[in-house]
Amino acid sequence: MLHPSYSDLMKVVNSEVEPGEAPVVNSRYSIVMATSKRARQIISGNQPLVEEKDKKPLSVAVEELNQGKIKILGDEE
């Protein structure tokens, strides 16, 4: 099971959205795409932004997103 959950990650990503604005993400697909892209960056040599020893790149990417170290940009950004 994924910890944190998809719904928790969506809350983190959308936390800076002003009331009345469209959320940055509104599906699990956006979370999956963003974390898989970041995991590929880590695999290719980018340094992780969180301390996660002996963790898989996808787990590191999920934790980076959960801690707000990476952001998902909306369509217009």
PDB file of N, CA, C and O in Angstrom:
ATOM      1  N   MET A   1       0.841  -1.179   0.000  1.00  0.00           N
ATOM      2  CA  MET A   1       0.000   0.000   0.000  1.00  0.00           C
ATOM      3  C   MET A   1       0.888   1.245   0.000  1.00  0.00           C
ATOM      4  O   MET A   1       1.945   1.268   0.630  1.00  0.00           O
ATOM      5  N   LEU A   2       0.450   2.256  -0.702  1.00  0.00           N
ATOM      6  CA  LEU A   2       1.193   3.503  -0.815  1.00  0.00           C
ATOM      7  C   LEU A   2       0.940   4.369   0.410  1.00  0.00           C
ATOM      8  O   LEU A   2      -0.204   4.665   0.757  1.00  0.00           O
ATOM      9  N   HIS A   3       2.017   4.764   1.050  1.00  0.00           N
ATOM     10  CA  HIS A   3       1.911   5.693   2.189  1.00  0.00           C
ATOM     11  C   HIS A   3       2.782   6.876   1.885  1.00  0.00           C
ATOM     12  O   HIS A   3       3.980   6.676   1.684  1.00  0.00           O
ATOM     13  N   PRO A   4       2.306   8.044   1.837  1.00  0.00           N
ATOM     14  CA  PRO A   4       0.931   8.468   2.075  1.00  0.00           C
ATOM     15  C   PRO A   4       0.003   8.064   0.931  1.00  0.00           C
ATOM     16  O   PRO A   4       0.455   7.677  -0.146  1.00  0.00           O
ATOM     17  N   SER A   5      -1.275   8.159   1.180  1.00  0.00           N
ATOM     18  CA  SER A   5      -2.253   7.741   0.171  1.00  0.00           C
ATOM     19  C   SER A   5      -2.345   8.767  -0.954  1.00  0.00           C
ATOM     20  O   SER A   5      -1.866   9.894  -0.820  1.00  0.00           O
ATOM     21  N   TYR A   6      -2.962   8.368  -2.058  1.00  0.00           N
ATOM     22  CA  TYR A   6      -3.164   9.293  -3.177  1.00  0.00           C
ATOM     23  C   TYR A   6      -3.940  10.527  -2.735  1.00  0.00           C
ATOM     24  O   TYR A   6      -3.607  11.646  -3.126  1.00  0.00           O
ATOM     25  N   SER A   7      -4.961  10.328  -1.929  1.00  0.00           N
ATOM     26  CA  SER A   7      -5.771  11.474  -1.507  1.00  0.00           C
ATOM     27  C   SER A   7      -4.953  12.431  -0.640  1.00  0.00           C
ATOM     28  O   SER A   7      -5.128  13.646  -0.731  1.00  0.00           O
ATOM     29  N   ASP A   8      -4.068  11.898   0.196  1.00  0.00           N
ATOM     30  CA  ASP A   8      -3.192  12.757   0.998  1.00  0.00           C
ATOM     31  C   ASP A   8      -2.241  13.546   0.107  1.00  0.00           C
ATOM     32  O   ASP A   8      -2.021  14.735   0.334  1.00  0.00           O
ATOM     33  N   LEU A   9      -1.678  12.890  -0.905  1.00  0.00           N
ATOM     34  CA  LEU A   9      -0.779  13.575  -1.831  1.00  0.00           C
ATOM     35  C   LEU A   9      -1.516  14.656  -2.617  1.00  0.00           C
ATOM     36  O   LEU A   9      -0.962  15.726  -2.872  1.00  0.00           O
ATOM     37  N   MET A  10      -2.751  14.384  -2.999  1.00  0.00           N
ATOM     38  CA  MET A  10      -3.529  15.379  -3.729  1.00  0.00           C
ATOM     39  C   MET A  10      -3.794  16.601  -2.853  1.00  0.00           C
ATOM     40  O   MET A  10      -3.787  17.729  -3.346  1.00  0.00           O
ATOM     41  N   LYS A  11      -4.028  16.386  -1.558  1.00  0.00           N
ATOM     42  CA  LYS A  11      -4.232  17.501  -0.638  1.00  0.00           C
ATOM     43  C   LYS A  11      -2.968  18.349  -0.525  1.00  0.00           C
ATOM     44  O   LYS A  11      -3.045  19.577  -0.498  1.00  0.00           O
ATOM     45  N   VAL A  12      -1.814  17.704  -0.459  1.00  0.00           N
ATOM     46  CA  VAL A  12      -0.538  18.430  -0.371  1.00  0.00           C
ATOM     47  C   VAL A  12      -0.322  19.266  -1.627  1.00  0.00           C
ATOM     48  O   VAL A  12       0.026  20.444  -1.539  1.00  0.00           O
ATOM     49  N   VAL A  13      -0.525  18.667  -2.781  1.00  0.00           N
ATOM     50  CA  VAL A  13      -0.296  19.362  -4.048  1.00  0.00           C
ATOM     51  C   VAL A  13      -1.260  20.537  -4.208  1.00  0.00           C
ATOM     52  O   VAL A  13      -0.869  21.598  -4.696  1.00  0.00           O
ATOM     53  N   ASN A  14      -2.498  20.358  -3.805  1.00  0.00           N
ATOM     54  CA  ASN A  14      -3.515  21.397  -3.976  1.00  0.00           C
ATOM     55  C   ASN A  14      -3.602  22.355  -2.790  1.00  0.00           C
ATOM     56  O   ASN A  14      -4.498  23.198  -2.754  1.00  0.00           O
ATOM     57  N   SER A  15      -2.703  22.248  -1.827  1.00  0.00           N
ATOM     58  CA  SER A  15      -2.788  23.062  -0.612  1.00  0.00           C
ATOM     59  C   SER A  15      -2.607  24.550  -0.866  1.00  0.00           C
ATOM     60  O   SER A  15      -3.116  25.363  -0.094  1.00  0.00           O
ATOM     61  N   GLU A  16      -1.902  24.932  -1.918  1.00  0.00           N
ATOM     62  CA  GLU A  16      -1.653  26.345  -2.191  1.00  0.00           C
ATOM     63  C   GLU A  16      -2.665  26.960  -3.158  1.00  0.00           C
ATOM     64  O   GLU A  16      -2.526  28.119  -3.549  1.00  0.00           O
ATOM     65  N   VAL A  17      -3.670  26.198  -3.539  1.00  0.00           N
ATOM     66  CA  VAL A  17      -4.694  26.693  -4.457  1.00  0.00           C
ATOM     67  C   VAL A  17      -5.664  27.579  -3.678  1.00  0.00           C
ATOM     68  O   VAL A  17      -6.169  27.202  -2.621  1.00  0.00           O
ATOM     69  N   GLU A  18      -5.907  28.760  -4.228  1.00  0.00           N
ATOM     70  CA  GLU A  18      -6.851  29.692  -3.605  1.00  0.00           C
ATOM     71  C   GLU A  18      -8.284  29.183  -3.767  1.00  0.00           C
ATOM     72  O   GLU A  18      -8.589  28.494  -4.741  1.00  0.00           O
ATOM     73  N   PRO A  19      -9.152  29.511  -2.832  1.00  0.00           N
ATOM     74  CA  PRO A  19     -10.557  29.114  -2.971  1.00  0.00           C
ATOM     75  C   PRO A  19     -11.149  29.675  -4.267  1.00  0.00           C
ATOM     76  O   PRO A  19     -10.951  30.846  -4.591  1.00  0.00           O
ATOM     77  N   GLY A  20     -11.860  28.850  -4.986  1.00  0.00           N
ATOM     78  CA  GLY A  20     -12.471  29.243  -6.243  1.00  0.00           C
ATOM     79  C   GLY A  20     -11.636  28.918  -7.461  1.00  0.00           C
ATOM     80  O   GLY A  20     -12.155  28.906  -8.578  1.00  0.00           O
ATOM     81  N   GLU A  21     -10.342  28.651  -7.271  1.00  0.00           N
ATOM     82  CA  GLU A  21      -9.474  28.280  -8.393  1.00  0.00           C
ATOM     83  C   GLU A  21      -9.565  26.784  -8.633  1.00  0.00           C
ATOM     84  O   GLU A  21      -9.933  26.017  -7.743  1.00  0.00           O
ATOM     85  N   ALA A  22      -9.224  26.383  -9.846  1.00  0.00           N
ATOM     86  CA  ALA A  22      -9.216  24.959 -10.176  1.00  0.00           C
ATOM     87  C   ALA A  22      -8.029  24.294  -9.485  1.00  0.00           C
ATOM     88  O   ALA A  22      -6.953  24.888  -9.409  1.00  0.00           O
ATOM     89  N   PRO A  23      -8.201  23.083  -8.985  1.00  0.00           N
ATOM     90  CA  PRO A  23      -7.082  22.389  -8.345  1.00  0.00           C
ATOM     91  C   PRO A  23      -5.990  22.056  -9.359  1.00  0.00           C
ATOM     92  O   PRO A  23      -6.261  21.886 -10.548  1.00  0.00           O
ATOM     93  N   VAL A  24      -4.757  21.967  -8.874  1.00  0.00           N
ATOM     94  CA  VAL A  24      -3.627  21.623  -9.739  1.00  0.00           C
ATOM     95  C   VAL A  24      -3.800  20.200 -10.248  1.00  0.00           C
ATOM     96  O   VAL A  24      -3.627  19.932 -11.437  1.00  0.00           O
ATOM     97  N   VAL A  25      -4.138  19.297  -9.352  1.00  0.00           N
ATOM     98  CA  VAL A  25      -4.406  17.910  -9.743  1.00  0.00           C
ATOM     99  C   VAL A  25      -5.774  17.502  -9.218  1.00  0.00           C
ATOM    100  O   VAL A  25      -6.190  17.912  -8.134  1.00  0.00           O
ATOM    101  N   ASN A  26      -6.457  16.696  -9.998  1.00  0.00           N
ATOM    102  CA  ASN A  26      -7.738  16.178  -9.548  1.00  0.00           C
ATOM    103  C   ASN A  26      -7.891  14.710  -9.920  1.00  0.00           C
ATOM    104  O   ASN A  26      -9.003  14.188  -9.997  1.00  0.00           O
ATOM    105  N   SER A  27      -6.745  14.043 -10.153  1.00  0.00           N
ATOM    106  CA  SER A  27      -6.793  12.618 -10.449  1.00  0.00           C
ATOM    107  C   SER A  27      -5.511  11.943  -9.981  1.00  0.00           C
ATOM    108  O   SER A  27      -4.470  12.583  -9.833  1.00  0.00           O
ATOM    109  N   ARG A  28      -5.608  10.660  -9.755  1.00  0.00           N
ATOM    110  CA  ARG A  28      -4.430   9.875  -9.375  1.00  0.00           C
ATOM    111  C   ARG A  28      -3.401   9.855 -10.493  1.00  0.00           C
ATOM    112  O   ARG A  28      -2.198   9.772 -10.244  1.00  0.00           O
ATOM    113  N   TYR A  29      -3.881   9.931 -11.715  1.00  0.00           N
ATOM    114  CA  TYR A  29      -3.001   9.875 -12.875  1.00  0.00           C
ATOM    115  C   TYR A  29      -1.946  10.974 -12.813  1.00  0.00           C
ATOM    116  O   TYR A  29      -0.782  10.722 -13.125  1.00  0.00           O
ATOM    117  N   SER A  30      -2.322  12.168 -12.423  1.00  0.00           N
ATOM    118  CA  SER A  30      -1.377  13.277 -12.324  1.00  0.00           C
ATOM    119  C   SER A  30      -0.299  12.990 -11.281  1.00  0.00           C
ATOM    120  O   SER A  30       0.874  13.297 -11.493  1.00  0.00           O
ATOM    121  N   ILE A  31      -0.696  12.407 -10.169  1.00  0.00           N
ATOM    122  CA  ILE A  31       0.260  12.049  -9.119  1.00  0.00           C
ATOM    123  C   ILE A  31       1.221  10.986  -9.634  1.00  0.00           C
ATOM    124  O   ILE A  31       2.430  11.088  -9.425  1.00  0.00           O
ATOM    125  N   VAL A  32       0.696   9.976 -10.299  1.00  0.00           N
ATOM    126  CA  VAL A  32       1.517   8.890 -10.828  1.00  0.00           C
ATOM    127  C   VAL A  32       2.512   9.411 -11.859  1.00  0.00           C
ATOM    128  O   VAL A  32       3.687   9.045 -11.831  1.00  0.00           O
ATOM    129  N   MET A  33       2.047  10.257 -12.762  1.00  0.00           N
ATOM    130  CA  MET A  33       2.929  10.800 -13.797  1.00  0.00           C
ATOM    131  C   MET A  33       4.045  11.655 -13.194  1.00  0.00           C
ATOM    132  O   MET A  33       5.200  11.546 -13.603  1.00  0.00           O
ATOM    133  N   ALA A  34       3.704  12.499 -12.227  1.00  0.00           N
ATOM    134  CA  ALA A  34       4.701  13.379 -11.618  1.00  0.00           C
ATOM    135  C   ALA A  34       5.747  12.592 -10.834  1.00  0.00           C
ATOM    136  O   ALA A  34       6.942  12.860 -10.952  1.00  0.00           O
ATOM    137  N   THR A  35       5.305  11.630 -10.038  1.00  0.00           N
ATOM    138  CA  THR A  35       6.271  10.867  -9.249  1.00  0.00           C
ATOM    139  C   THR A  35       7.108   9.933 -10.113  1.00  0.00           C
ATOM    140  O   THR A  35       8.279   9.704  -9.810  1.00  0.00           O
ATOM    141  N   SER A  36       6.536   9.394 -11.176  1.00  0.00           N
ATOM    142  CA  SER A  36       7.335   8.526 -12.050  1.00  0.00           C
ATOM    143  C   SER A  36       8.375   9.341 -12.811  1.00  0.00           C
ATOM    144  O   SER A  36       9.491   8.870 -13.029  1.00  0.00           O
ATOM    145  N   LYS A  37       8.021  10.552 -13.214  1.00  0.00           N
ATOM    146  CA  LYS A  37       8.991  11.430 -13.885  1.00  0.00           C
ATOM    147  C   LYS A  37      10.138  11.771 -12.943  1.00  0.00           C
ATOM    148  O   LYS A  37      11.304  11.734 -13.336  1.00  0.00           O
ATOM    149  N   ARG A  38       9.804  12.104 -11.698  1.00  0.00           N
ATOM    150  CA  ARG A  38      10.846  12.427 -10.715  1.00  0.00           C
ATOM    151  C   ARG A  38      11.697  11.199 -10.407  1.00  0.00           C
ATOM    152  O   ARG A  38      12.912  11.323 -10.251  1.00  0.00           O
ATOM    153  N   ALA A  39      11.095  10.030 -10.317  1.00  0.00           N
ATOM    154  CA  ALA A  39      11.858   8.796 -10.067  1.00  0.00           C
ATOM    155  C   ALA A  39      12.852   8.543 -11.198  1.00  0.00           C
ATOM    156  O   ALA A  39      13.983   8.130 -10.941  1.00  0.00           O
ATOM    157  N   ARG A  40      12.450   8.785 -12.440  1.00  0.00           N
ATOM    158  CA  ARG A  40      13.373   8.630 -13.573  1.00  0.00           C
ATOM    159  C   ARG A  40      14.524   9.627 -13.482  1.00  0.00           C
ATOM    160  O   ARG A  40      15.652   9.303 -13.851  1.00  0.00           O
ATOM    161  N   GLN A  41      14.249  10.835 -12.993  1.00  0.00           N
ATOM    162  CA  GLN A  41      15.316  11.816 -12.803  1.00  0.00           C
ATOM    163  C   GLN A  41      16.315  11.339 -11.752  1.00  0.00           C
ATOM    164  O   GLN A  41      17.524  11.502 -11.915  1.00  0.00           O
ATOM    165  N   ILE A  42      15.809  10.757 -10.690  1.00  0.00           N
ATOM    166  CA  ILE A  42      16.684  10.239  -9.625  1.00  0.00           C
ATOM    167  C   ILE A  42      17.522   9.075 -10.158  1.00  0.00           C
ATOM    168  O   ILE A  42      18.716   8.987  -9.871  1.00  0.00           O
ATOM    169  N   ILE A  43      16.907   8.193 -10.924  1.00  0.00           N
ATOM    170  CA  ILE A  43      17.625   7.059 -11.515  1.00  0.00           C
ATOM    171  C   ILE A  43      18.735   7.549 -12.430  1.00  0.00           C
ATOM    172  O   ILE A  43      19.810   6.951 -12.481  1.00  0.00           O
ATOM    173  N   SER A  44      18.479   8.639 -13.159  1.00  0.00           N
ATOM    174  CA  SER A  44      19.474   9.142 -14.106  1.00  0.00           C
ATOM    175  C   SER A  44      20.571   9.975 -13.435  1.00  0.00           C
ATOM    176  O   SER A  44      21.469  10.468 -14.117  1.00  0.00           O
ATOM    177  N   GLY A  45      20.510  10.137 -12.120  1.00  0.00           N
ATOM    178  CA  GLY A  45      21.620  10.778 -11.418  1.00  0.00           C
ATOM    179  C   GLY A  45      21.297  12.020 -10.624  1.00  0.00           C
ATOM    180  O   GLY A  45      22.171  12.522  -9.919  1.00  0.00           O
ATOM    181  N   ASN A  46      20.070  12.549 -10.702  1.00  0.00           N
ATOM    182  CA  ASN A  46      19.724  13.711  -9.888  1.00  0.00           C
ATOM    183  C   ASN A  46      19.728  13.323  -8.416  1.00  0.00           C
ATOM    184  O   ASN A  46      19.366  12.205  -8.052  1.00  0.00           O
ATOM    185  N   GLN A  47      20.141  14.260  -7.585  1.00  0.00           N
ATOM    186  CA  GLN A  47      20.204  14.003  -6.153  1.00  0.00           C
ATOM    187  C   GLN A  47      18.807  14.050  -5.532  1.00  0.00           C
ATOM    188  O   GLN A  47      18.017  14.940  -5.846  1.00  0.00           O
ATOM    189  N   PRO A  48      18.504  13.099  -4.659  1.00  0.00           N
ATOM    190  CA  PRO A  48      17.221  13.146  -3.941  1.00  0.00           C
ATOM    191  C   PRO A  48      17.172  14.374  -3.034  1.00  0.00           C
ATOM    192  O   PRO A  48      18.199  14.810  -2.513  1.00  0.00           O
ATOM    193  N   LEU A  49      15.986  14.924  -2.851  1.00  0.00           N
ATOM    194  CA  LEU A  49      15.800  16.111  -2.032  1.00  0.00           C
ATOM    195  C   LEU A  49      15.427  15.770  -0.588  1.00  0.00           C
ATOM    196  O   LEU A  49      15.263  16.667   0.239  1.00  0.00           O
ATOM    197  N   VAL A  50      15.295  14.499  -0.288  1.00  0.00           N
ATOM    198  CA  VAL A  50      15.020  14.029   1.071  1.00  0.00           C
ATOM    199  C   VAL A  50      16.002  12.909   1.397  1.00  0.00           C
ATOM    200  O   VAL A  50      16.522  12.244   0.501  1.00  0.00           O
ATOM    201  N   GLU A  51      16.246  12.714   2.672  1.00  0.00           N
ATOM    202  CA  GLU A  51      17.125  11.632   3.112  1.00  0.00           C
ATOM    203  C   GLU A  51      16.328  10.340   3.217  1.00  0.00           C
ATOM    204  O   GLU A  51      15.538  10.164   4.145  1.00  0.00           O
ATOM    205  N   GLU A  52      16.530   9.469   2.297  1.00  0.00           N
ATOM    206  CA  GLU A  52      15.847   8.177   2.280  1.00  0.00           C
ATOM    207  C   GLU A  52      16.868   7.110   1.908  1.00  0.00           C
ATOM    208  O   GLU A  52      17.033   6.798   0.729  1.00  0.00           O
ATOM    209  N   LYS A  53      17.534   6.565   2.869  1.00  0.00           N
ATOM    210  CA  LYS A  53      18.546   5.550   2.600  1.00  0.00           C
ATOM    211  C   LYS A  53      17.896   4.221   2.246  1.00  0.00           C
ATOM    212  O   LYS A  53      16.911   3.804   2.856  1.00  0.00           O
ATOM    213  N   ASP A  54      18.467   3.575   1.255  1.00  0.00           N
ATOM    214  CA  ASP A  54      18.022   2.254   0.822  1.00  0.00           C
ATOM    215  C   ASP A  54      16.561   2.225   0.388  1.00  0.00           C
ATOM    216  O   ASP A  54      15.878   1.215   0.555  1.00  0.00           O
ATOM    217  N   LYS A  55      16.091   3.318  -0.160  1.00  0.00           N
ATOM    218  CA  LYS A  55      14.725   3.376  -0.671  1.00  0.00           C
ATOM    219  C   LYS A  55      14.759   3.368  -2.188  1.00  0.00           C
ATOM    220  O   LYS A  55      15.730   3.814  -2.800  1.00  0.00           O
ATOM    221  N   LYS A  56      13.716   2.870  -2.778  1.00  0.00           N
ATOM    222  CA  LYS A  56      13.599   2.859  -4.225  1.00  0.00           C
ATOM    223  C   LYS A  56      13.311   4.278  -4.718  1.00  0.00           C
ATOM    224  O   LYS A  56      12.716   5.076  -3.994  1.00  0.00           O
ATOM    225  N   PRO A  57      13.731   4.596  -5.951  1.00  0.00           N
ATOM    226  CA  PRO A  57      13.536   5.955  -6.470  1.00  0.00           C
ATOM    227  C   PRO A  57      12.083   6.430  -6.442  1.00  0.00           C
ATOM    228  O   PRO A  57      11.833   7.608  -6.187  1.00  0.00           O
ATOM    229  N   LEU A  58      11.131   5.550  -6.694  1.00  0.00           N
ATOM    230  CA  LEU A  58       9.731   5.970  -6.660  1.00  0.00           C
ATOM    231  C   LEU A  58       9.298   6.335  -5.241  1.00  0.00           C
ATOM    232  O   LEU A  58       8.552   7.296  -5.051  1.00  0.00           O
ATOM    233  N   SER A  59       9.752   5.589  -4.261  1.00  0.00           N
ATOM    234  CA  SER A  59       9.428   5.908  -2.865  1.00  0.00           C
ATOM    235  C   SER A  59      10.017   7.256  -2.473  1.00  0.00           C
ATOM    236  O   SER A  59       9.384   8.030  -1.756  1.00  0.00           O
ATOM    237  N   VAL A  60      11.227   7.535  -2.943  1.00  0.00           N
ATOM    238  CA  VAL A  60      11.867   8.819  -2.669  1.00  0.00           C
ATOM    239  C   VAL A  60      11.056   9.946  -3.323  1.00  0.00           C
ATOM    240  O   VAL A  60      10.826  10.984  -2.702  1.00  0.00           O
ATOM    241  N   ALA A  61      10.629   9.747  -4.558  1.00  0.00           N
ATOM    242  CA  ALA A  61       9.847  10.760  -5.269  1.00  0.00           C
ATOM    243  C   ALA A  61       8.521  11.033  -4.562  1.00  0.00           C
ATOM    244  O   ALA A  61       8.104  12.187  -4.462  1.00  0.00           O
ATOM    245  N   VAL A  62       7.862  10.003  -4.079  1.00  0.00           N
ATOM    246  CA  VAL A  62       6.601  10.174  -3.351  1.00  0.00           C
ATOM    247  C   VAL A  62       6.849  10.964  -2.071  1.00  0.00           C
ATOM    248  O   VAL A  62       6.059  11.843  -1.726  1.00  0.00           O
ATOM    249  N   GLU A  63       7.924  10.667  -1.371  1.00  0.00           N
ATOM    250  CA  GLU A  63       8.233  11.389  -0.141  1.00  0.00           C
ATOM    251  C   GLU A  63       8.593  12.846  -0.425  1.00  0.00           C
ATOM    252  O   GLU A  63       8.226  13.735   0.344  1.00  0.00           O
ATOM    253  N   GLU A  64       9.302  13.095  -1.515  1.00  0.00           N
ATOM    254  CA  GLU A  64       9.610  14.475  -1.905  1.00  0.00           C
ATOM    255  C   GLU A  64       8.319  15.260  -2.165  1.00  0.00           C
ATOM    256  O   GLU A  64       8.195  16.410  -1.743  1.00  0.00           O
ATOM    257  N   LEU A  65       7.382  14.651  -2.845  1.00  0.00           N
ATOM    258  CA  LEU A  65       6.105  15.301  -3.122  1.00  0.00           C
ATOM    259  C   LEU A  65       5.332  15.535  -1.824  1.00  0.00           C
ATOM    260  O   LEU A  65       4.756  16.605  -1.626  1.00  0.00           O
ATOM    261  N   ASN A  66       5.322  14.561  -0.966  1.00  0.00           N
ATOM    262  CA  ASN A  66       4.597  14.668   0.299  1.00  0.00           C
ATOM    263  C   ASN A  66       5.169  15.775   1.185  1.00  0.00           C
ATOM    264  O   ASN A  66       4.421  16.454   1.888  1.00  0.00           O
ATOM    265  N   GLN A  67       6.480  15.959   1.154  1.00  0.00           N
ATOM    266  CA  GLN A  67       7.115  16.992   1.975  1.00  0.00           C
ATOM    267  C   GLN A  67       7.133  18.360   1.299  1.00  0.00           C
ATOM    268  O   GLN A  67       7.611  19.334   1.881  1.00  0.00           O
ATOM    269  N   GLY A  68       6.619  18.438   0.088  1.00  0.00           N
ATOM    270  CA  GLY A  68       6.572  19.712  -0.617  1.00  0.00           C
ATOM    271  C   GLY A  68       7.892  20.130  -1.234  1.00  0.00           C
ATOM    272  O   GLY A  68       8.074  21.298  -1.577  1.00  0.00           O
ATOM    273  N   LYS A  69       8.819  19.189  -1.379  1.00  0.00           N
ATOM    274  CA  LYS A  69      10.127  19.489  -1.975  1.00  0.00           C
ATOM    275  C   LYS A  69      10.033  19.622  -3.488  1.00  0.00           C
ATOM    276  O   LYS A  69      10.854  20.305  -4.101  1.00  0.00           O
ATOM    277  N   ILE A  70       9.045  18.980  -4.097  1.00  0.00           N
ATOM    278  CA  ILE A  70       8.797  19.130  -5.534  1.00  0.00           C
ATOM    279  C   ILE A  70       7.355  19.579  -5.704  1.00  0.00           C
ATOM    280  O   ILE A  70       6.511  19.332  -4.843  1.00  0.00           O
ATOM    281  N   LYS A  71       7.084  20.229  -6.801  1.00  0.00           N
ATOM    282  CA  LYS A  71       5.747  20.743  -7.079  1.00  0.00           C
ATOM    283  C   LYS A  71       5.262  20.211  -8.417  1.00  0.00           C
ATOM    284  O   LYS A  71       6.058  19.929  -9.313  1.00  0.00           O
ATOM    285  N   ILE A  72       3.975  20.080  -8.541  1.00  0.00           N
ATOM    286  CA  ILE A  72       3.350  19.748  -9.819  1.00  0.00           C
ATOM    287  C   ILE A  72       2.779  21.056 -10.354  1.00  0.00           C
ATOM    288  O   ILE A  72       1.970  21.706  -9.691  1.00  0.00           O
ATOM    289  N   LEU A  73       3.201  21.433 -11.546  1.00  0.00           N
ATOM    290  CA  LEU A  73       2.722  22.664 -12.142  1.00  0.00           C
ATOM    291  C   LEU A  73       1.451  22.418 -12.916  1.00  0.00           C
ATOM    292  O   LEU A  73       1.279  21.358 -13.518  1.00  0.00           O
ATOM    293  N   GLY A  74       0.565  23.380 -12.905  1.00  0.00           N
ATOM    294  CA  GLY A  74      -0.673  23.288 -13.651  1.00  0.00           C
ATOM    295  C   GLY A  74      -0.413  23.442 -15.148  1.00  0.00           C
ATOM    296  O   GLY A  74       0.720  23.687 -15.562  1.00  0.00           O
ATOM    297  N   ASP A  75      -1.443  23.303 -15.944  1.00  0.00           N
ATOM    298  CA  ASP A  75      -1.323  23.395 -17.404  1.00  0.00           C
ATOM    299  C   ASP A  75      -0.798  24.737 -17.873  1.00  0.00           C
ATOM    300  O   ASP A  75      -0.022  24.798 -18.827  1.00  0.00           O
ATOM    301  N   GLU A  76      -1.212  25.824 -17.211  1.00  0.00           N
ATOM    302  CA  GLU A  76      -0.807  27.134 -17.671  1.00  0.00           C
ATOM    303  C   GLU A  76       0.588  27.521 -17.230  1.00  0.00           C
ATOM    304  O   GLU A  76       1.109  28.537 -17.689  1.00  0.00           O
ATOM    305  N   GLU A  77       1.211  26.750 -16.358  1.00  0.00           N
ATOM    306  CA  GLU A  77       2.537  27.089 -15.859  1.00  0.00           C
ATOM    307  C   GLU A  77       3.559  26.404 -16.657  1.00  0.00           C
ATOM    308  O   GLU A  77       4.752  26.558 -16.397  1.00  0.00           O
TER     309      GLU A  77
END
